[in-house]
């Protein structure tokens, strides 16, 4: 007599299977599907008129010392605790030497990815939105190889002091964690002159 077929409830396994796919569990070295789980280093620092690393940021999220980052430190939020009233934030003060239109790049978790919390972005206190679709770099580095360059879009700056702020108020789509990793920001002059 044959034994009955046993049905397996995969709903409990789905998060583990997805995490394995996202973070390379079981992936072969150099797999095209997922980044290899090595201590990948960031690409060469981009030529930018304005630059700020996580070591220069003010924040209410934990930091992690990482040799595979631009400044040796990453802003690394990973918690199930709800954010304070102002949200979890990473704030970059910077100075624009000249007025102009710049392309803003953020070295962070892929914008819009299920493994990163949705964010709000503020320039000098005014909310700004990333271009759609976001353009993400292919080389990944940092914590769990989750950081890459994300082209945010064009912004107009007057010369002087400014603040760019990233705020997390919602958990990521993957689960109930509040999660983002940020390494640096760069503003490149749209017209290419320094």
VOZAGU-125998 format. One record per residue (C-alpha): residue number from 1; residue in one letter; x, y, z. Coordinates in pm, whole numbers. Each point is the difference from the previous one (the first is absolute). Layout:
BEGIN
+-----+--------+--------+--------+--------+
! num ! residu !      X !      Y !      Z !
+-----+--------+--------+--------+--------+
! NUM !      A !      X !      Y !      Z !
...
+-----+--------+--------+--------+--------+
REM end
This chain:
BEGIN
+-----+--------+--------+--------+--------+
! num ! residu !      X !      Y !      Z !
+-----+--------+--------+--------+--------+
!   1 !      X !      0 !      0 !      0 !
!   2 !      X !    124 !    341 !    -90 !
!   3 !      X !     50 !    257 !    269 !
!   4 !      X !   -219 !    309 !    -30 !
!   5 !      X !    143 !    310 !   -163 !
!   6 !      X !     96 !    253 !    260 !
!   7 !      X !    -72 !    362 !    -86 !
!   8 !      X !    246 !    257 !    125 !
!   9 !      X !   -102 !    349 !    100 !
!  10 !      X !    254 !    217 !   -186 !
!  11 !      X !   -129 !    328 !    144 !
!  12 !      X !    240 !    -36 !    294 !
!  13 !      X !    291 !    -76 !   -229 !
!  14 !      X !    -63 !    283 !   -247 !
!  15 !      X !    182 !    271 !    205 !
!  16 !      X !    303 !   -227 !     42 !
!  17 !      X !      7 !    -87 !   -369 !
!  18 !      X !    -30 !    368 !    -95 !
!  19 !      X !    275 !    102 !    245 !
!  20 !      X !    224 !   -269 !   -146 !
!  21 !      X !    -64 !    132 !   -349 !
!  22 !      X !     60 !    365 !     99 !
!  23 !      X !    312 !    -59 !    205 !
!  24 !      X !    162 !   -282 !   -191 !
!  25 !      X !    -54 !   -300 !    225 !
!  26 !      X !     86 !   -297 !   -211 !
!  27 !      X !    111 !    213 !   -294 !
!  28 !      X !    326 !    -89 !   -161 !
!  29 !      X !    285 !    249 !      5 !
!  30 !      X !    -54 !    259 !   -271 !
!  31 !      X !   -358 !   -107 !    -69 !
!  32 !      X !   -180 !    237 !   -236 !
!  33 !      X !   -321 !    -27 !    208 !
!  34 !      X !    131 !    119 !    335 !
!  35 !      X !    311 !    181 !    118 !
!  36 !      X !    269 !   -225 !    139 !
!  37 !      X !     20 !     33 !    377 !
!  38 !      X !    351 !    139 !      4 !
!  39 !      X !    140 !    314 !    155 !
!  40 !      X !    -46 !    193 !   -325 !
!  41 !      X !    151 !    347 !    -11 !
!  42 !      X !   -177 !    303 !   -143 !
!  43 !      X !     94 !    127 !   -345 !
!  44 !      X !    241 !    292 !    -28 !
!  45 !      X !   -138 !    314 !    159 !
!  46 !      X !   -196 !    184 !   -269 !
!  47 !      X !    120 !    339 !   -125 !
!  48 !      X !   -253 !    229 !    167 !
!  49 !      X !    -10 !    367 !     85 !
!  50 !      X !   -166 !    -74 !    334 !
!  51 !      X !     66 !   -308 !    210 !
!  52 !      X !   -102 !   -115 !    349 !
!  53 !      X !     57 !   -337 !    166 !
!  54 !      X !   -189 !   -165 !    286 !
!  55 !      X !    282 !    109 !    232 !
!  56 !      X !   -112 !    363 !    -58 !
!  57 !      X !   -373 !    -67 !     45 !
!  58 !      X !   -217 !     68 !    302 !
!  59 !      X !   -241 !   -285 !     73 !
!  60 !      X !   -206 !   -191 !    250 !
!  61 !      X !     79 !   -341 !   -152 !
!  62 !      X !    283 !   -235 !     96 !
!  63 !      X !    327 !     12 !   -189 !
!  64 !      X !    227 !   -284 !    -93 !
!  65 !      X !    376 !     23 !    -53 !
!  66 !      X !     71 !   -147 !   -342 !
!  67 !      X !    329 !     -3 !   -185 !
!  68 !      X !   -198 !    -59 !   -320 !
!  69 !      X !   -165 !    344 !      3 !
!  70 !      X !    110 !    346 !   -113 !
!  71 !      X !     46 !    151 !    346 !
!  72 !      X !     53 !   -314 !    210 !
!  73 !      X !   -350 !     27 !    146 !
!  74 !      X !   -351 !    -85 !   -122 !
!  75 !      X !   -335 !    119 !    132 !
!  76 !      X !   -162 !   -339 !     55 !
!  77 !      X !   -361 !    -18 !    116 !
!  78 !      X !   -140 !   -347 !     70 !
!  79 !      X !   -270 !    -13 !    266 !
!  80 !      X !   -358 !   -105 !     69 !
!  81 !      X !    -46 !    293 !    240 !
!  82 !      X !   -235 !    270 !   -133 !
!  83 !      X !    173 !    332 !    -76 !
!  84 !      X !    -14 !    306 !    225 !
!  85 !      X !   -237 !    283 !    -98 !
!  86 !      X !    257 !    159 !   -234 !
!  87 !      X !     72 !   -340 !   -158 !
!  88 !      X !    336 !   -168 !    -33 !
!  89 !      X !    220 !    250 !   -183 !
!  90 !      X !    340 !     53 !   -159 !
!  91 !      X !     78 !    366 !    -66 !
!  92 !      X !    288 !    124 !   -214 !
!  93 !      X !    101 !    364 !     40 !
!  94 !      X !    196 !    126 !   -303 !
!  95 !      X !    118 !    315 !   -174 !
!  96 !      X !    -58 !     84 !   -368 !
!  97 !      X !    281 !    220 !   -126 !
!  98 !      X !   -206 !    119 !   -296 !
!  99 !      X !   -361 !     22 !   -107 !
! 100 !      X !   -112 !   -253 !   -257 !
! 101 !      X !   -186 !   -314 !    -94 !
! 102 !      X !    156 !   -316 !    140 !
! 103 !      X !    -65 !   -371 !    -36 !
! 104 !      X !    -38 !   -153 !    346 !
! 105 !      X !    134 !   -351 !     54 !
! 106 !      X !    -49 !   -195 !    323 !
! 107 !      X !    215 !   -299 !     99 !
! 108 !      X !   -263 !   -197 !    189 !
! 109 !      X !   -232 !   -300 !     -5 !
! 110 !      X !   -168 !    -26 !   -337 !
! 111 !      X !   -283 !    256 !    -14 !
! 112 !      X !   -332 !   -184 !    -24 !
! 113 !      X !    141 !   -345 !     84 !
! 114 !      X !   -206 !   -232 !    223 !
! 115 !      X !    296 !    -39 !    239 !
! 116 !      X !     18 !    377 !     68 !
! 117 !      X !   -257 !    217 !    173 !
! 118 !      X !   -177 !    263 !   -208 !
! 119 !      X !    152 !    342 !     70 !
! 120 !      X !    -86 !    365 !    -14 !
! 121 !      X !    268 !    237 !   -127 !
! 122 !      X !     34 !    366 !     97 !
! 123 !      X !    220 !    275 !   -142 !
! 124 !      X !     14 !    301 !    233 !
! 125 !      X !   -323 !   -113 !    168 !
! 126 !      X !   -201 !    -48 !   -322 !
! 127 !      X !    -95 !   -353 !   -103 !
! 128 !      X !    139 !   -108 !   -338 !
! 129 !      X !    -78 !   -318 !   -193 !
! 130 !      X !    242 !   -232 !   -181 !
! 131 !      X !    -28 !    -31 !   -376 !
! 132 !      X !   -200 !   -298 !   -122 !
! 133 !      X !    125 !   -254 !    -61 !
! 134 !      X !    302 !     40 !    223 !
! 135 !      X !    329 !    -80 !   -170 !
! 136 !      X !    208 !   -230 !    219 !
! 137 !      X !    362 !    -97 !    -32 !
! 138 !      X !     92 !   -360 !    -63 !
! 139 !      X !    299 !    -24 !    236 !
! 140 !      X !   -107 !    -66 !    359 !
! 141 !      X !    201 !     30 !    322 !
! 142 !      X !    -42 !     61 !    375 !
! 143 !      X !   -220 !   -189 !    244 !
! 144 !      X !   -136 !   -312 !   -176 !
! 145 !      X !    113 !    158 !   -328 !
! 146 !      X !   -315 !    214 !     23 !
! 147 !      X !    154 !    336 !    -99 !
! 148 !      X !     24 !    131 !   -356 !
! 149 !      X !     -8 !    340 !   -169 !
! 150 !      X !   -359 !    116 !    -62 !
! 151 !      X !    -60 !    291 !   -235 !
! 152 !      X !   -257 !    206 !    189 !
! 153 !      X !    -53 !    271 !   -263 !
! 154 !      X !     66 !    366 !    -75 !
! 155 !      X !    -11 !    267 !    271 !
! 156 !      X !     55 !    376 !    -14 !
! 157 !      X !    232 !    147 !    261 !
! 158 !      X !     89 !    357 !     90 !
! 159 !      X !    352 !     58 !    124 !
! 160 !      X !     35 !    -43 !    376 !
! 161 !      X !    -91 !   -241 !    279 !
! 162 !      X !   -259 !   -275 !    -55 !
! 163 !      X !   -137 !   -315 !    160 !
! 164 !      X !   -105 !   -326 !   -167 !
! 165 !      X !   -201 !   -229 !    229 !
! 166 !      X !   -121 !   -358 !    -40 !
! 167 !      X !   -292 !   -100 !    227 !
! 168 !      X !   -140 !   -349 !     66 !
! 169 !      X !   -355 !    -22 !    144 !
! 170 !      X !   -118 !   -337 !   -137 !
! 171 !      X !    127 !   -360 !     12 !
! 172 !      X !    134 !   -164 !   -311 !
! 173 !      X !   -226 !   -212 !   -225 !
! 174 !      X !    191 !   -321 !     73 !
! 175 !      X !   -101 !    -17 !    369 !
! 176 !      X !    -65 !    228 !    298 !
! 177 !      X !    354 !    138 !     33 !
! 178 !      X !    102 !    360 !    -50 !
! 179 !      X !    307 !    -29 !   -217 !
! 180 !      X !    240 !    216 !   -202 !
! 181 !      X !    376 !     17 !    -51 !
! 182 !      X !    158 !    332 !   -108 !
! 183 !      X !    365 !     66 !    -87 !
! 184 !      X !     24 !    342 !   -173 !
! 185 !      X !   -161 !    263 !   -221 !
! 186 !      X !    149 !    175 !   -304 !
! 187 !      X !   -117 !    296 !   -206 !
! 188 !      X !    135 !     15 !   -356 !
! 189 !      X !    -32 !    322 !   -200 !
! 190 !      X !   -247 !    -71 !   -280 !
! 191 !      X !    208 !    210 !   -240 !
! 192 !      X !    319 !   -182 !     96 !
! 193 !      X !    201 !    304 !    110 !
! 194 !      X !    170 !     33 !    335 !
+-----+--------+--------+--------+--------+
REM end
